[in-house]
């Protein structure tokens, strides 16, 4: 029997031995057999004592994320990976044989594949799998004592990471990166199939079976991708995918997930052939190309705990300091960001205008692949209305539907990994959403942080400064569009491209469905846009000219005023941008409602705690109520201004704003907020406040009554003493008893109200306060 050894991690690990694999595994395992994973789990649990559920749960992190933090930032990931690594080490230490260790790797492969089908956090899934491989390699000393079945099972786990990487490349929208990753994956499959040929042990059989199926699956993906490339170029591919899928479904043990993905490619190919008029389809449609346009990525946010004047003052101080700790160094600060947009009513008060300070940032570059680098103009805007946003913008030139769909995906958290760089900063990000997250949740709070003196005051009565992010929004402005025969095809007309003149014609072209849908959160294929339904949006037609089109979805706004001057569509862009940024303002407003509810609940609980300083809770709820009254007045003024005709100079633009507020769902969000505000203002806090104040006044009256009663008794005692009704010593004792009673009664009433500590402090401070009042009166006299 092998003796246990000690790893560098301090976990006792039995030395691996060959041993018997057991009667249940005397033949090669079929990876897709119905009971194979049940057999693996039973072996690990019964023979080794491995907690297979704990291993599987290491790839399920939604519950843990709710405990650690909703943002799911780097802190959450590191905390989660540390917990998962400890669990991996504990369970791996229980395996004694090399065969059992290989089974544990196969169980991790099965668990990670299941998790992959249910999560967008593939980056965290990949890091978790890497942590498992690193943990067991160190624990089992695989580098010093290789074990072929274990190494083979770990390579299978590595293939899952490679497949996740392929999906990540797909989500970048880059055809070269996707095709290169697909080709590399097929090469890895071929190498493993060659190495395992002729091997008959259970682990090799399982791995070879699984790799054969995945190799065939990805080979079909490659053929489908090649056919889609041919079809998008206006040619009829020879590949008949429908027949191929029928054959595969009968001959291969594809899972329902795999078949659904292949079926999505089939439908994309058939839809593409249909719009091109290829057999068996008849009607041909022309393609949309955006010849000139603009795309703006908006990341709205709200700020609580600091007003507009405080924000601007602190940002200017931070700009002058130029801290080396800044992730991104601003290039300039401007007093206004609406220099060239005079659609806003200039006679409004400063705090009622959508204008304010703009902090310009260096150019943001998105390096997608060797052929595609996108440069964005970046700035952070602040307005006295509380409507703030991070804004990134670039031009669109000669963009086809697939490229436009990929561009609209850039702001999503689910986007694939690319290189994001801002100016000359040494820091890089792998997604635009993470750049925005770090800028708004790390750098901006640091720039808005108070100095030491202000911080001391803040700790006593001022709320903390917090940033509240809204939903990101993509704004597309189509300035010129043309019709093409196919993707990257020649001009339609003999004398040049046929220009699209109005929105109705635009929506008949192939690829117009990209404009009608929300920015995606996932990718099925590089041509999944062709399968989008015709319409899930709300449209505003003929805002100014016949054929003008404004499309609003959950997270996009598209403006296509194709026969109007650019300044006309520019006005609509400014209105649409303002509407989209209200999402961040509402996030801050709702946070303040939640904070007020929590503070009232906390004050009531503290007030009812025995021995608590009730006066402090009374003052706290008074201050909260006063702030909430001011907040109610401020927000109702803003909401009223949004629906008034005085916010914008032009009645036409004011009408566009009202229609956008309606179709974008902002009106509905405002109604929900107003309902919540009404509930807060009508809650029991006012009645509680009155009850508490009444309690305090009653204690004052009781104290005065006791004092007056004691004085009255003492006065009567002095009269009786003067009359000689009793001895002076007796009357002195009675007087002392009355005085002690009065003091004890009053102290008892106020100790039960203030608490012992607060009462003692008030008594100690009383002489000082009295002297200050006397000095004040003398000076005033």
DOLO-921719 format. One line per 5 residues: number of its first residue (from 1); their letters; for each residue x negated, y negated, z of C-alpha. Coordinates in pm, 1 decimal, m for minus. Each point is the difference from the previous one (the first is absolute). Example, Ala and Ser with C-alpha at 12.3 -4.5 7.8 and 13.67 -1.06 7.14 Angstrom:
REM residues 2
1	AS	m1230.0 450.0 780.0  m137.0 m344.0 m66.0
//
This chain:
REM residues 781
1	XXXXX	0.0 0.0 0.0  m129.5 m345.3 m90.9  m98.7 m244.4 268.8  133.6 m353.3 5.3  m227.1 m288.3 m93.8
6	XXXXX	17.8 m370.8 71.1  38.2 m251.9 m282.5  m137.0 m352.8 4.2  349.3 m123.2 77.7  5.7 193.0 325.7
11	XXXXX	272.4 244.1 m110.8  m66.1 369.3 60.8  4.7 171.5 m337.8  m21.4 379.7 m47.9  m256.9 113.9 m250.2
16	XXXXX	168.4 114.6 m321.7  1.3 367.9 m76.4  130.3 199.4 m290.4  252.4 213.7 187.7  309.5 155.3 m151.8
21	XXXXX	239.4 m215.1 m197.7  289.3 216.1 116.3  248.0 219.9 m180.3  213.0 m297.6 m98.9  m280.3 m138.4 m219.0
26	XXXXX	m155.1 303.0 m164.1  77.2 m129.5 m352.0  m49.1 m335.7 m177.6  261.6 m248.8 116.2  238.4 m164.5 m244.1
31	XXXXX	m3.2 m374.3 68.6  362.1 m50.8 m102.8  146.9 311.9 163.9  305.2 m76.3 211.1  m145.5 136.1 324.8
36	XXXXX	m369.8 m72.9 m38.3  m3.1 m306.6 222.8  209.7 173.4 262.7  m258.1 280.2 5.3  m285.5 m247.6 29.8
41	XXXXX	175.1 m184.9 281.0  80.2 321.8 185.7  m362.3 116.3 m22.3  m135.8 m330.4 129.4  250.6 m21.2 285.3
46	XXXXX	m1.8 362.2 115.6  m359.3 105.3 m62.0  m183.7 m327.8 65.4  235.9 m203.0 217.7  m6.4 m292.9 m242.6
51	XXXXX	280.8 m250.3 44.0  96.5 m22.2 m366.9  273.9 m253.8 70.2  m254.9 m234.7 156.6  m221.4 33.1 m308.1
56	XXXXX	293.7 m68.3 m229.9  108.7 m299.4 207.0  m341.7 m157.5 m51.3  127.2 m84.9 m348.3  327.5 m151.6 125.3
61	XXXXX	m67.0 m346.7 139.2  325.8 m195.3 m19.9  79.6 58.5 367.1  m352.7 m86.3 108.7  3.5 m315.5 m208.7
66	XXXXX	309.6 m125.7 182.8  m186.2 44.8 328.0  m328.7 m158.8 m107.9  113.5 m282.8 m226.6  253.0 m72.5 m271.1
71	XXXXX	m251.5 m165.7 m232.4  m200.9 318.5 m47.6  m328.8 m185.8 m26.0  m356.2 122.7 49.1  46.0 22.6 378.4
76	XXXXX	285.1 245.8 m44.2  m196.5 207.1 m249.8  m306.0 28.0 221.6  210.2 89.9 304.0  190.7 259.7 m196.1
81	XXXXX	m311.1 155.5 m156.4  m165.9 26.8 341.3  301.2 187.8 138.1  21.4 221.2 m307.7  m373.3 76.2 13.0
86	XXXXX	26.6 109.2 363.7  291.6 228.8 m85.7  m188.0 149.1 m296.3  m301.2 72.4 222.2  213.3 161.1 270.8
91	XXXXX	182.5 230.6 m240.6  m303.6 84.4 m214.1  m188.6 108.1 311.4  252.9 280.8 51.5  m83.8 178.4 m324.8
96	XXXXX	m251.6 285.0 47.5  m38.2 153.9 m345.3  m96.5 m154.3 m329.9  320.8 136.1 m148.6  210.8 m174.2 266.6
101	XXXXX	m187.5 m322.3 m62.1  74.9 26.4 m370.2  368.3 55.6 86.5  m5.2 m313.6 214.2  m132.8 m193.6 m301.2
106	XXXXX	277.4 146.3 m216.3  255.3 m104.4 263.1  m141.0 m354.6 m7.8  27.0 9.3 m380.5  365.0 103.5 27.9
111	XXXXX	72.5 m268.4 265.3  m166.6 m277.7 m200.8  189.1 91.5 m318.1  328.5 m13.5 193.8  m92.5 m339.3 143.7
116	XXXXX	m95.4 m128.0 m345.1  354.5 63.3 m120.7  140.8 m233.8 266.6  m240.1 m290.3 43.4  m130.4 m303.7 m182.7
121	XXXXX	m292.0 m27.6 244.4  m223.1 218.8 m213.9  m308.5 m192.4 110.5  62.2 104.8 359.5  79.4 354.9 m113.2
126	XXXXX	m332.4 14.9 m184.0  m194.2 m131.2 299.3  171.8 254.3 222.8  m106.1 283.1 m229.9  m355.0 m131.9 m8.5
131	XXXXX	m0.1 m13.0 380.2  107.6 364.9 11.5  m277.3 108.2 m238.3  m265.7 m194.1 192.6  123.0 134.7 333.2
136	XXXXX	m2.8 367.9 m94.3  m328.9 m25.5 m187.8  m166.9 m128.7 313.0  188.3 231.9 233.5  m55.6 315.7 m204.6
141	XXXXX	m356.2 m99.3 m109.9  86.5 64.2 m363.9  m298.7 m197.3 m127.5  m240.3 231.1 185.6  201.0 323.0 m34.0
146	XXXXX	218.0 m17.0 m314.7  307.7 221.2 m12.1  123.1 56.7 m355.1  373.8 52.2 71.3  6.6 m305.0 227.8
151	XXXXX	m189.3 m209.0 m255.0  241.8 109.5 m270.7  303.0 m92.2 214.7  m156.6 m338.9 78.0  m54.1 m57.5 m373.0
156	XXXXX	370.8 63.6 m50.8  71.6 m270.2 258.2  m241.5 m223.4 m188.6  200.8 56.1 m318.3  305.4 m143.1 173.3
161	XXXXX	m200.5 m315.5 68.0  m98.4 m9.1 m366.5  366.5 33.4 m101.2  94.0 m281.5 238.2  m275.7 m207.1 m161.6
166	XXXXX	154.0 73.4 m339.6  336.0 m128.6 123.1  m176.1 m304.5 141.1  m151.8 m69.7 m342.3  346.5 32.1 m150.8
171	XXXXX	127.8 m266.3 239.9  m257.4 m249.4 m124.2  165.4 8.4 m343.1  m344.2 49.1 m158.9  5.6 248.6 m285.4
176	XXXXX	m382.5 45.5 m16.0  m30.2 69.4 374.7  294.4 240.5 m3.6  m127.3 196.1 m298.8  m353.6 20.6 143.1
181	XXXXX	131.4 126.2 336.1  222.1 256.6 m172.9  m288.2 128.1 m209.2  m223.5 26.5 307.4  264.5 194.2 190.9
186	XXXXX	43.1 252.7 m282.3  m376.6 46.0 m4.7  1.3 82.6 374.4  277.2 254.6 m55.1  m200.5 168.6 m273.8
191	XXXXX	m307.3 25.9 224.4  193.3 165.2 284.7  175.5 241.0 m234.9  m336.4 101.8 m142.1  m152.9 50.0 345.9
196	XXXXX	292.1 208.7 132.4  38.3 223.8 m300.8  m15.2 363.0 108.9  24.7 m74.3 375.0  264.7 209.6 176.1
201	XXXXX	m8.1 m113.5 362.9  320.7 m161.6 134.3  m135.8 m356.6 25.9  m150.5 0.2 m350.6  324.4 141.4 m136.4
206	XXXXX	201.6 m276.0 166.8  m232.3 m274.2 m123.0  m20.6 135.1 m353.2  378.2 39.5 m20.3  62.1 m354.8 121.5
211	XXXXX	m268.3 m149.7 m227.7  140.7 184.4 m303.1  342.5 m152.0 57.6  m134.3 m350.1 65.0  m227.7 24.5 m303.1
216	XXXXX	294.7 88.1 m223.5  208.3 m278.2 155.4  m264.2 m265.6 m63.6  m68.3 136.7 m348.5  366.2 m65.9 m79.4
221	XXXXX	m39.1 m347.9 146.2  m292.8 m64.4 m232.7  193.6 120.9 m304.4  296.9 m213.5 100.2  m222.6 m303.2 50.2
226	XXXXX	m160.1 48.2 m341.7  343.0 34.6 m160.4  118.3 m321.7 169.1  m306.1 m185.4 m129.4  74.5 120.0 m353.7
231	XXXXX	369.3 m89.7 27.6  m66.2 m347.0 138.8  m219.2 m61.4 m304.2  297.1 59.4 m229.9  m87.0 358.2 m98.0
236	XXXXX	191.9 324.1 56.1  m199.2 235.5 227.5  m14.6 368.2 m91.3  34.8 105.6 362.1  351.3 126.2 81.3
241	XXXXX	11.0 m42.5 373.0  353.7 124.4 54.8  m85.8 342.2 m142.9  m325.3 8.3 192.6  179.9 m68.7 328.8
246	XXXXX	248.9 277.4 m65.5  m289.4 240.9 m51.8  m183.7 m123.2 310.1  307.0 29.1 221.8  30.9 367.8 m94.7
251	XXXXX	m369.4 94.8 6.3  m145.2 m205.7 285.4  96.0 m40.6 365.0  28.0 m375.2 m9.4  160.8 m165.1 301.3
256	XXXXX	304.7 m220.7 m34.3  m221.8 m304.1 64.8  m234.2 91.9 m283.3  285.5 69.3 m240.9  167.6 m330.5 88.9
261	XXXXX	m320.1 m191.9 m79.3  m43.2 180.2 m330.1  365.0 m58.9 m81.2  m50.1 m372.6 61.9  m276.8 m1.2 m261.9
266	XXXXX	224.8 191.6 m239.7  278.8 m252.3 39.9  m242.9 m288.5 m49.6  m126.9 159.7 m320.7  349.7 66.2 m134.5
271	XXXXX	115.6 m351.7 91.4  m304.6 m143.1 m173.8  70.0 204.7 m313.0  361.8 m112.6 12.8  m82.8 m370.1 0.4
276	XXXXX	m246.2 56.2 m283.9  265.8 174.4 m209.8  m191.8 325.6 m30.4  171.8 333.2 m66.2  239.3 114.9 131.2
281	XXXXX	84.3 m364.7 76.7  105.9 m245.2 m270.5  14.6 m361.3 118.7  m326.8 m191.6 35.4  m42.0 m290.5 240.2
286	XXXXX	m265.4 m266.1 12.4  m242.1 m50.4 285.3  m27.3 m298.9 229.0  m330.3 m180.7 37.3  m49.8 m296.2 234.0
291	XXXXX	m229.9 m223.2 m203.2  m32.4 m263.2 268.8  121.6 m12.3 356.1  m87.3 m32.2 366.8  22.2 237.7 291.4
296	XXXXX	1.0 m119.4 360.4  m42.7 225.0 303.2  161.3 m150.8 307.6  m63.3 118.4 355.2  237.0 m213.8 211.2
301	XXXXX	m42.6 m34.7 373.9  120.3 m200.6 295.0  m184.2 m144.0 299.4  137.8 m10.3 354.2  m149.3 m175.9 299.8
306	XXXXX	m136.6 m295.0 m199.4  167.7 m277.8 m196.9  m110.0 m135.1 m337.0  m210.1 m282.8 145.6  m185.8 245.7 221.8
311	XXXXX	m58.6 236.0 m293.3  m147.8 m270.6 m221.7  m217.6 m142.9 278.5  m152.1 334.3 93.4  m55.6 105.6 m359.9
316	XXXXX	m184.8 m323.2 m71.2  m218.3 54.8 305.6  m68.6 356.0 m110.9  m82.2 m119.8 m352.5  m255.9 m243.9 136.8
321	XXXXX	m161.6 262.3 226.9  m43.6 254.9 m283.0  m39.8 304.5 225.4  m212.6 285.7 m129.9  258.3 242.2 136.0
326	XXXXX	255.5 m108.1 m261.9  89.1 273.8 m245.3  62.4 m262.6 m267.1  m126.5 m358.7 9.3  253.0 m253.9 m131.6
331	XXXXX	m130.1 m229.1 m273.2  223.9 m301.0 67.5  300.0 m125.7 194.0  263.2 m215.1 m170.8  271.1 m209.2 162.4
336	XXXXX	262.7 99.1 m257.2  65.3 297.5 m223.1  280.7 m156.9 m208.2  m197.4 m268.8 m179.2  139.0 97.1 m338.1
341	XXXXX	340.7 133.2 107.4  233.2 m294.8 46.3  317.7 209.8 16.8  21.1 m45.7 377.9  190.2 m297.8 132.7
346	XXXXX	m269.6 m257.2 97.4  226.5 m194.6 238.0  25.7 288.5 243.3  m181.4 m18.3 330.8  m339.7 167.4 2.1
351	XXXXX	115.4 288.9 217.9  282.2 79.2 m243.7  m205.5 31.3 m319.1  m155.9 303.0 m163.6  m340.9 m160.7 m7.2
356	XXXXX	m297.9 1.2 227.4  m358.0 108.4 43.7  m167.5 237.7 m242.7  m319.1 187.1 89.9  m176.1 99.0 m320.9
361	XXXXX	m195.0 325.3 m2.4  m268.9 126.9 m238.0  106.2 200.7 m301.2  116.7 352.0 75.6  m124.0 262.2 m245.3
366	XXXXX	166.0 337.1 m47.1  m236.8 246.6 m164.8  232.2 274.5 m124.6  m238.9 176.4 m239.1  m286.9 m77.7 m234.7
371	XXXXX	241.8 m153.0 m250.4  232.7 m188.0 237.2  m91.3 m275.5 245.0  274.9 m238.1 108.6  m79.5 m340.3 151.1
376	XXXXX	254.3 m163.2 229.2  20.5 m357.8 125.1  67.6 22.3 374.4  130.9 m241.0 262.0  189.0 m4.6 328.7
381	XXXXX	287.9 m247.0 21.2  163.8 m147.8 309.0  311.9 m215.6 11.4  171.3 m189.1 285.9  313.9 203.2 m71.1
386	XXXXX	m182.8 311.0 122.0  m13.4 152.2 m350.4  m358.6 127.6 m37.4  m164.7 243.8 m239.8  m321.1 143.0 m138.1
391	XXXXX	18.1 m58.9 m373.8  m205.5 173.7 m271.3  51.2 m78.5 m367.1  m138.6 92.8 m339.9  96.0 m32.4 m364.1
396	XXXXX	135.6 281.4 m216.7  m121.6 29.2 m359.0  112.6 257.5 m256.9  141.2 236.3 261.8  197.7 311.7 m93.0
401	XXXXX	258.8 164.5 230.0  m237.3 251.2 156.4  m250.5 m272.4 86.9  272.5 m226.9 135.1  139.7 281.5 212.5
406	XXXXX	m347.2 65.9 142.4  m50.7 m372.1 67.2  329.8 m19.7 190.2  m120.4 293.6 213.0  m316.9 m179.9 113.8
411	XXXXX	149.1 m152.2 317.6  139.1 329.2 132.5  m160.9 178.2 294.4  34.7 325.6 m194.7  m221.5 m124.5 m285.3
416	XXXXX	m305.9 205.3 m85.3  m348.5 m91.7 118.0  m176.2 m271.1 m197.9  m268.1 m253.9 90.0  131.9 m332.4 131.9
421	XXXXX	m250.9 m277.6 57.6  55.1 m362.7 98.9  m261.1 m249.2 m111.9  m351.5 69.9 126.0  118.6 189.7 307.1
426	XXXXX	m192.6 317.1 77.6  322.4 164.8 109.3  200.1 205.7 m249.6  345.7 152.0 28.0  148.6 299.3 m178.7
431	XXXXX	345.9 m153.7 m50.3  144.2 m345.7 m43.6  249.4 69.7 279.5  m284.7 69.7 243.3  m174.5 m321.0 m96.9
436	XXXXX	322.4 m187.4 77.5  43.8 190.5 327.2  m349.9 m79.4 124.2  23.2 m363.2 m105.4  336.2 m59.3 168.2
441	XXXXX	m37.7 220.2 308.1  m371.9 m39.4 74.9  m150.2 m317.7 m143.6  301.7 m229.4 23.6  70.6 74.7 370.2
446	XXXXX	m368.7 m63.7 73.7  19.7 m335.8 m178.7  316.7 m92.5 188.5  m141.8 106.1 337.6  m4.1 m285.3 256.2
451	XXXXX	m307.4 m138.3 175.3  m71.9 89.8 362.6  189.8 m292.9 153.9  306.8 60.4 m210.8  m21.2 370.6 76.9
456	XXXXX	7.5 m69.2 374.5  315.3 m205.5 m44.4  148.4 262.4 m229.6  m38.3 274.9 255.7  223.7 m190.7 236.1
461	XXXXX	303.4 m87.4 m212.4  m66.6 1.0 m374.4  89.5 298.9 m222.5  m279.0 179.0 m191.6  m70.3 m73.6 m365.3
466	XXXXX	114.1 290.4 m217.5  16.4 67.4 m373.6  306.9 183.5 m132.7  m21.8 137.9 m351.2  294.8 24.6 m232.9
471	XXXXX	39.9 226.2 m301.6  m241.0 m59.2 m287.1  153.8 m134.5 m319.7  m107.6 m0.3 m365.7  102.2 m287.6 m223.7
476	XXXXX	m37.3 43.4 m378.5  45.2 m289.4 m239.8  24.2 93.3 m367.8  m102.7 m296.4 m214.8  m29.9 171.2 m338.8
481	XXXXX	93.4 352.5 m110.3  m5.4 186.3 m329.1  128.0 322.7 m154.2  m230.9 284.5 m102.4  52.3 329.5 m180.1
486	XXXXX	m176.3 194.1 274.4  m251.7 m44.7 280.2  m310.2 m181.3 m123.1  168.5 m3.9 m339.5  m15.0 m258.5 m279.4
491	XXXXX	226.0 m299.1 m44.8  358.3 74.5 m101.8  46.4 m277.0 m251.9  m202.2 m40.1 m318.6  m100.8 m350.5 93.0
496	XXXXX	m90.7 74.1 358.4  159.7 129.9 317.2  372.5 m45.6 40.4  45.9 m226.0 299.9  273.5 70.3 253.7
501	XXXXX	222.3 m305.2 29.6  233.1 80.1 288.3  49.3 230.9 295.6  274.1 211.2 m157.6  m228.4 107.9 m281.9
506	XXXXX	m280.5 59.4 249.9  209.2 253.3 192.9  59.7 210.7 m313.2  m371.9 72.4 m46.3  m190.0 305.4 122.0
511	XXXXX	m152.4 m78.2 337.8  247.4 m267.6 103.7  114.4 231.7 279.7  m325.7 m92.7 174.6  141.0 m350.5 44.5
516	XXXXX	328.4 129.1 140.8  m143.0 208.8 281.2  m162.4 m66.6 331.8  m376.7 34.1 19.0  m69.4 373.9 39.8
521	XXXXX	m125.9 176.9 310.1  m113.9 315.4 m179.6  m110.5 126.9 m342.1  121.7 312.9 m177.8  m216.5 m45.0 m307.7
526	XXXXX	m163.5 m278.8 m195.3  318.4 m18.9 m206.8  257.0 34.9 278.9  127.8 m350.6 m81.3  165.9 135.0 m315.9
531	XXXXX	233.5 209.8 219.1  129.5 m290.5 205.8  374.7 m50.6 m11.4  120.8 m295.4 m201.3  101.9 m217.2 290.3
536	XXXXX	m12.7 m9.2 378.3  m44.0 m374.3 25.8  213.9 m309.5 30.6  m30.2 m246.7 m284.1  64.5 m369.9 m43.6
541	XXXXX	69.0 m96.2 m360.3  m9.5 m334.2 m179.1  m128.4 m198.1 294.6  m83.2 m287.7 m233.8  m12.3 115.3 m361.7
546	XXXXX	184.4 277.4 m179.0  m189.3 325.8 54.4  m199.3 m112.0 304.8  m45.8 297.8 230.2  m82.1 20.9 368.5
551	XXXXX	m20.5 351.1 152.8  m6.6 66.8 372.1  m71.4 332.6 175.1  m95.8 101.0 352.9  m362.0 m108.3 m43.7
556	XXXXX	m32.9 m160.5 m344.0  123.5 m303.7 m188.7  m37.4 m29.6 m377.8  50.1 m325.9 m190.1  36.0 13.1 m377.2
561	XXXXX	96.4 m339.4 m143.8  m158.2 76.9 m336.2  129.7 m290.1 m206.9  m44.8 m263.9 270.7  m305.2 m218.6 68.6
566	XXXXX	m235.1 136.5 264.6  89.6 m268.6 250.5  361.2 121.6 1.1  m97.8 355.2 90.5  m253.6 m150.2 241.6
571	XXXXX	284.8 m158.6 196.6  173.3 336.2 22.1  m327.2 159.6 112.1  m33.7 m250.3 285.9  357.8 68.9 112.0
576	XXXXX	m50.3 377.8 m23.3  m326.2 m19.7 193.9  167.3 m199.2 276.8  281.7 255.5 20.1  m241.8 293.0 21.9
581	XXXXX	m202.1 m165.9 278.4  307.5 m31.8 222.5  m48.7 366.7 85.7  m299.4 m86.6 218.5  191.5 m281.2 168.8
586	XXXXX	283.2 237.7 86.1  m251.7 247.7 141.1  m125.0 m266.6 241.6  354.7 m109.9 88.3  113.3 354.7 76.6
591	XXXXX	m308.8 51.4 212.3  92.0 m302.5 208.6  349.0 138.9 55.2  m146.4 332.0 112.5  m249.9 m177.8 224.6
596	XXXXX	274.0 m206.3 163.3  213.5 308.3 66.6  m298.3 177.4 154.0  m93.6 m301.5 216.7  356.2 m35.3 133.7
601	XXXXX	15.9 370.9 82.5  m338.7 m18.8 170.7  97.5 m309.0 203.8  324.7 159.4 117.1  m183.0 316.2 106.2
606	XXXXX	m266.4 m203.2 182.3  263.8 m216.3 169.4  169.9 306.4 144.2  m327.2 146.3 128.0  m22.1 m23.2 381.6
611	XXXXX	m263.7 m248.0 117.1  m36.7 m165.0 m341.8  m38.1 m374.5 m49.7  349.1 m69.1 m131.3  m67.6 m367.2 m58.8
616	XXXXX	m271.2 94.5 m252.0  247.2 220.9 m186.6  257.5 m279.7 10.3  m247.2 m244.7 m152.6  m111.0 260.8 m255.3
621	XXXXX	350.7 66.0 m124.5  69.6 m376.7 m4.6  m308.1 m53.8 m217.3  95.8 290.0 m228.4  351.7 m133.0 m33.8
626	XXXXX	m126.9 m349.6 m78.7  m237.4 134.1 m266.1  279.1 210.3 m148.4  229.2 m304.2 m22.8  m271.6 m185.0 m189.9
631	XXXXX	m61.2 306.3 m218.2  371.7 26.4 m76.4  18.1 m364.4 m103.2  m310.8 29.5 m217.3  105.3 317.7 m180.0
636	XXXXX	355.2 m116.6 m62.3  m135.8 m319.4 m154.4  m222.5 201.7 m234.8  283.4 235.3 m96.9  229.4 m295.5 m61.4
641	XXXXX	m269.0 m166.2 m210.5  m43.4 313.2 m212.4  363.2 m14.7 m110.4  18.5 m377.5 m33.0  m44.3 m203.0 m317.1
646	XXXXX	m261.2 m225.3 159.9  m293.7 243.3 4.4  m61.3 m23.6 m374.2  1.7 m304.7 m222.9  185.8 165.6 m288.4
651	XXXXX	356.9 135.1 40.0  m89.9 269.3 m254.4  m292.3 121.2 208.8  213.2 m19.9 315.3  253.1 227.0 m171.0
656	XXXXX	m280.2 237.5 m100.5  m116.7 14.7 362.0  348.0 79.6 128.9  42.0 275.1 m258.5  m343.1 143.4 80.7
661	XXXXX	74.9 0.4 372.8  308.5 202.7 m80.5  m138.0 254.9 m248.3  m329.8 52.9 185.5  175.9 97.7 320.1
666	XXXXX	m137.0 m293.1 200.1  351.8 m126.1 70.8  86.2 337.6 148.1  m313.3 m7.9 216.6  86.0 m351.9 114.0
671	XXXXX	350.9 109.0 94.6  m142.5 288.7 201.7  m239.1 m236.3 175.7  275.0 m251.6 76.8  213.1 278.9 145.0
676	XXXXX	m290.4 105.4 222.3  m64.0 m360.5 99.2  365.0 m43.8 90.3  m11.0 312.8 215.2  m310.5 m125.0 179.0
681	XXXXX	143.8 m343.4 67.8  327.4 151.8 121.0  m161.2 258.9 224.0  20.3 7.8 379.2  m324.8 m189.9 54.4
686	XXXXX	185.0 m330.8 43.4  238.8 155.5 253.0  m296.0 164.7 171.2  m178.3 m332.6 13.7  303.0 m168.3 154.1
691	XXXXX	35.9 281.3 251.8  m365.7 m24.2 97.3  20.9 m377.3 29.6  310.1 35.6 214.1  m184.8 245.3 223.0
696	XXXXX	m285.1 m247.6 42.7  236.5 m287.4 76.7  184.0 217.7 253.5  m327.5 74.8 175.7  m75.5 m372.1 12.7
701	XXXXX	341.6 m68.1 150.5  m41.7 282.2 252.9  m339.9 m134.3 100.9  134.0 m352.1 42.3  295.7 132.5 197.8
706	XXXXX	m231.1 193.2 230.7  m223.5 m300.9 46.3  293.6 m233.6 72.6  152.8 254.8 238.0  m327.9 37.8 184.3
711	XXXXX	m36.8 m378.4 29.1  357.6 m31.8 122.4  m55.1 263.9 267.6  m324.4 m164.7 104.3  175.8 m338.1 23.9
716	XXXXX	270.5 151.5 217.1  m265.0 164.1 216.4  m172.0 m335.1 52.8  332.3 m155.3 109.2  68.0 285.6 238.6
721	XXXXX	m352.7 m20.6 132.1  37.3 m372.2 60.8  321.5 69.3 190.4  m194.9 232.1 229.2  219.1 301.8 m67.9
726	XXXXX	m296.4 237.6 13.3  m369.0 8.8 65.4  m234.9 m160.0 m259.8  m194.7 325.9 m37.7  317.2 189.2 m88.3
731	XXXXX	108.2 m255.1 m258.8  m351.3 2.6 m151.7  19.2 375.5 m38.6  342.0 m25.4 m164.8  m129.5 m268.8 m234.7
736	XXXXX	m296.4 217.2 m97.0  229.7 294.4 m68.6  223.6 m213.0 m224.6  m299.7 m138.7 m190.5  m151.1 346.7 m49.0
741	XXXXX	335.9 129.4 m120.2  28.4 m279.7 m255.7  m355.4 52.4 m129.3  39.3 378.8 m20.7  334.7 m32.8 m175.8
746	XXXXX	m134.1 m243.8 m259.9  m320.3 197.9 m52.6  195.9 320.1 m44.1  219.3 m159.4 m263.3  m295.5 m135.9 m199.1
751	XXXXX	m234.4 295.5 48.8  270.3 220.8 m153.4  15.4 m248.4 m288.2  m365.1 m92.9 m62.1  m173.8 301.4 148.3
756	XXXXX	m252.2 m4.8 284.5  m301.6 m112.2 m202.3  176.4 m278.1 m190.9  167.4 m126.0 321.4  m334.7 m15.1 180.1
761	XXXXX	m153.8 m191.5 m289.0  285.9 m247.8 m4.6  m30.0 m58.7 376.2  m376.7 m50.8 m34.5  45.5 m245.6 m286.4
766	XXXXX	281.3 m194.1 166.0  m225.6 m250.5 189.2  m202.9 m69.2 m312.0  311.8 m59.5 m207.2  139.3 m229.1 271.1
771	XXXXX	m317.6 m209.4 6.0  3.5 m31.4 m381.3  357.6 m124.2 7.4  m79.1 m256.2 270.7  m298.6 m129.0 m196.4
776	XXXXX	212.4 m22.6 m311.0  261.6 m204.3 179.5  m262.5 m237.6 146.2  m160.2 m53.2 m339.6  335.0 m63.8 m164.4
781	X	89.4 m244.6 279.3
//
